[in-house]
């Protein structure tokens, strides 16, 4: 991090920059989908698992843990039996999710172009 005594620059292009670590967490295979799903509404684990097709319980658990460590996801445990656990976005997570959703929307709107590119590439 930048401090008066530290000459390092915060840049995602630097291998040692903490922002690169979070970028990898967010843009990994599941991170962006978890953020987008939680942006729609806070969810319990099984609701998230059903919402994000193809994610295993193990990967969802690991992704939630990683995003919690990064401060992007909050975990609320209600003292019921069995405990009710709900995941939601932190304020920072919500800000990141908005930008992730912009990217997702752009990609979804360009599906036809991608398919044409794939067909052209194969020819």
ZAGU-361950 format. One record per residue: residue in three letters; x, y, z of N, C-alpha, C in turn. Coordinates in steps of 0.05 Angstrom, whole numbers, padded with zeros to 5 digits, always signed. Atoms other than C-alpha are relative to their C-alpha. Example, Ala and Ser with C-alpha at 12.3 -4.5 7.8 and 13.67 -1.06 7.14 Angstrom:
% residues 2
ALA+00018-00024+00000+00246-00090+00156+00018+00024+00000 SER-00016-00024-00001+00273-00021+00143-00015+00022+00014 
//
This chain:
% residues 123
UNK+00017-00023+00000+00000+00000+00000+00018+00025+00000 UNK-00015-00025+00000+00022+00071-00010+00000+00013+00028 UNK-00003-00016-00024+00048+00107+00051+00022+00021-00005 UNK-00021-00021+00004+00094+00167+00060+00027-00013-00002 UNK-00026+00013-00001+00152+00119+00074+00003-00022-00021 UNK+00000+00022+00018+00134+00069+00020-00003+00010-00029 UNK-00001-00010+00028+00151+00081-00053-00016-00018-00019 UNK+00014+00018+00018+00109+00023-00080-00025+00014-00010 UNK+00024-00011+00012+00052+00039-00126-00022-00021+00000 UNK+00022+00018+00001-00016+00008-00121-00008-00002-00029 UNK+00006+00006+00028-00026-00024-00189-00006-00029-00003 UNK+00008+00028+00004-00063-00087-00209+00021-00014-00018 UNK-00020+00012+00017-00006-00099-00258+00025-00009+00015 UNK-00022+00009-00017+00043-00107-00201-00006-00026+00013 UNK+00005+00027-00010+00050-00179-00179-00005+00000+00030 UNK+00002-00001-00029+00053-00159-00106-00023+00018+00010 UNK+00021-00019-00008-00006-00110-00105-00024-00016+00010 UNK+00023+00014-00011-00063-00132-00060-00025+00002-00018 UNK+00023-00002+00017-00113-00107-00112+00000-00023-00021 UNK-00001+00022+00019-00089-00162-00160-00012-00025+00013 UNK+00011+00024-00014-00106-00215-00108-00031+00001+00000 UNK+00029-00003+00000-00177-00188-00102-00011-00002-00028 UNK+00009+00002+00028-00183-00181-00177-00003-00029-00009 UNK+00001+00029+00007-00167-00255-00185-00024-00013+00015 UNK+00022+00011-00015-00218-00272-00130-00027+00007-00013 UNK+00025-00010+00012-00273-00230-00163-00004-00011-00028 UNK+00003+00008+00028-00260-00250-00235+00005-00030-00004 UNK-00003+00028+00003-00247-00323-00221-00025-00013-00011 UNK+00023+00014+00012-00294-00376-00247-00026+00006+00014 UNK+00025-00002-00015-00346-00366-00192-00004+00026+00014 UNK+00002-00025-00016-00332-00300-00157-00020+00020-00011 UNK+00018-00020+00013-00367-00255-00207-00029-00009+00001 UNK+00028+00010+00000-00428-00300-00209-00012+00001+00028 UNK+00010-00002-00028-00434-00302-00133-00007+00029+00006 UNK+00006-00028-00005-00429-00226-00130-00025+00009-00015 UNK+00024-00008+00016-00482-00218-00185-00025-00012+00013 UNK+00024+00012-00012-00529-00267-00151-00007+00014+00026 UNK+00006-00013-00025-00522-00233-00084-00008+00029-00004 UNK+00009-00027+00006-00533-00165-00117-00030+00000-00003 UNK+00029+00003+00003-00603-00190-00134-00014+00000+00027 UNK+00011+00002-00027-00617-00207-00062+00018-00016+00018 UNK-00015+00018-00018-00585-00236+00001-00012-00028-00002 UNK+00009+00028+00004-00588-00312-00002+00012-00018+00021 UNK-00012+00022-00015-00578-00374+00038+00016-00017-00019 UNK-00019+00015+00015-00526-00423+00015-00013-00017-00023 UNK+00013+00017+00020-00573-00472-00021-00014+00015-00021 UNK+00013-00017+00020-00610-00416-00056+00022+00009-00020 UNK-00023-00008+00017-00543-00391-00083+00009-00024-00018 UNK-00009+00024+00015-00523-00462-00104-00019-00006-00023 UNK+00020+00005+00021-00588-00471-00143+00001+00023-00021 UNK+00000-00023+00018-00582-00401-00174+00023-00001-00020 UNK-00025+00001+00016-00511-00412-00200+00003-00028-00010 UNK-00001+00027+00012-00517-00473-00245+00029-00008-00003 UNK-00026+00012+00004-00456-00518-00245+00020+00003+00023 UNK-00018-00003-00023-00424-00495-00180-00004-00022+00020 UNK+00002+00021-00021-00409-00550-00130-00002+00013+00027 UNK+00001-00010-00027-00421-00542-00056+00027+00009+00010 UNK-00027-00006-00008-00346-00543-00045+00009+00026-00011 UNK-00009-00025+00013-00332-00488-00095-00016+00024+00010 UNK+00015-00022-00011-00389-00445-00070+00009+00008+00028 UNK-00010-00004-00027-00365-00453+00001+00027+00015-00001 UNK-00027-00012+00002-00293-00435-00019-00002+00029-00011 UNK+00003-00026+00012-00316-00376-00061-00012+00020+00020 UNK+00011-00017-00021-00359-00348-00005+00020+00007+00021 UNK-00021-00005-00020-00302-00355+00044+00020+00020-00011 UNK-00020-00019+00012-00254-00319-00003-00012+00028-00002 UNK+00012-00027+00002-00303-00262-00017-00005+00012+00027 UNK+00003-00010-00027-00316-00256+00057+00027+00011+00010 UNK-00027-00008-00008-00241-00252+00070+00007+00027-00012 UNK-00006-00024+00014-00236-00197+00018-00018+00024+00009 UNK+00018-00021-00010-00292-00158+00053-00023+00007-00019 UNK+00021-00005+00020-00341-00164-00005-00027-00013+00007 UNK+00024+00015-00008-00391-00212+00026-00002-00001+00030 UNK+00006+00003-00029-00423-00212+00095-00015-00026+00005 UNK+00013+00025-00008-00448-00274+00131-00015+00006+00026 UNK+00017-00004-00023-00506-00268+00180-00010-00027+00010 UNK+00009+00025-00012-00519-00327+00227-00021+00007+00020 UNK+00022-00004-00019-00586-00326+00262+00000-00023+00020 UNK-00002+00020-00021-00589-00363+00328-00024-00018+00002 UNK+00022+00019-00001-00642-00412+00309+00011-00029-00001 UNK-00009+00028+00002-00639-00488+00308-00015-00013-00023 UNK-00028-00004+00005-00612-00505+00259+00006+00029-00006 UNK-00007-00028+00006-00574-00439+00250-00007+00007-00029 UNK+00007-00011+00027-00599-00398+00191+00022+00019-00008 UNK-00022-00016+00010-00542-00369+00151-00008+00013-00026 UNK+00006-00015+00024-00553-00314+00101+00024+00016-00009 UNK-00023-00014+00012-00501-00284+00054-00011+00025-00014 UNK+00008-00025+00014-00505-00212+00029+00026+00015-00007 UNK-00023-00017+00008-00459-00160-00002+00005+00021+00021 UNK-00007-00023-00016-00421-00111+00040-00003+00025-00018 UNK+00001-00025+00017-00421-00038+00016+00020-00002-00022 UNK-00021+00003+00021-00356-00051-00021-00008-00021-00020 UNK+00009+00021+00018-00383-00116-00049-00022+00009-00019 UNK+00022-00010+00017-00445-00080-00075+00012+00018-00022 UNK-00012-00018+00020-00401-00028-00110+00015-00017-00022 UNK-00014+00018+00019-00359-00084-00142-00021-00015-00017 UNK+00021+00015+00014-00422-00123-00161-00013+00016-00022 UNK+00012-00017+00021-00452-00064-00199+00018+00000-00024 UNK-00018+00000+00023-00390-00062-00243+00001-00027-00013 UNK+00000+00027+00011-00390-00137-00251-00025-00005-00016 UNK+00025+00003+00014-00463-00135-00272+00001+00015-00027 UNK-00003-00015+00025-00446-00082-00324+00016-00018-00020 UNK-00015+00018+00018-00394-00131-00353-00017-00023-00009 UNK+00017+00023+00006-00443-00189-00350-00021+00009-00021 UNK+00020-00010+00019-00496-00147-00386+00012+00004-00028 UNK-00013-00004+00025-00447-00127-00440+00005-00027-00014 UNK-00005+00027+00012-00427-00200-00451-00025-00013-00010 UNK+00026+00012+00008-00499-00224-00453-00011+00013-00025 UNK+00010-00015+00024-00517-00170-00504+00016-00006-00025 UNK-00017+00005+00023-00460-00191-00549+00002-00030-00008 UNK-00002+00029+00006-00474-00266-00552+00000-00006-00030 UNK+00001+00004+00029-00492-00263-00626+00027+00006-00013 UNK-00026-00007+00011-00426-00229-00641+00021-00021+00007 UNK-00018+00021-00008-00388-00281-00602-00004-00025-00017 UNK+00006+00024+00016-00423-00338-00638+00010+00003-00029 UNK-00010-00005+00028-00407-00307-00706+00031-00002+00000 UNK-00030+00001-00002-00334-00298-00685+00010-00029+00002 UNK-00008+00028-00003-00330-00371-00663-00004-00015-00026 UNK+00005+00014+00025-00361-00395-00728+00021+00009-00021 UNK-00021-00010+00019-00313-00350-00769+00027-00011+00006 UNK-00026+00010-00008-00254-00374-00729+00003-00029-00008 UNK-00001+00028+00008-00271-00447-00743+00003-00004-00030 UNK-00001+00003+00029-00276-00435-00818+00028+00004-00011 
//
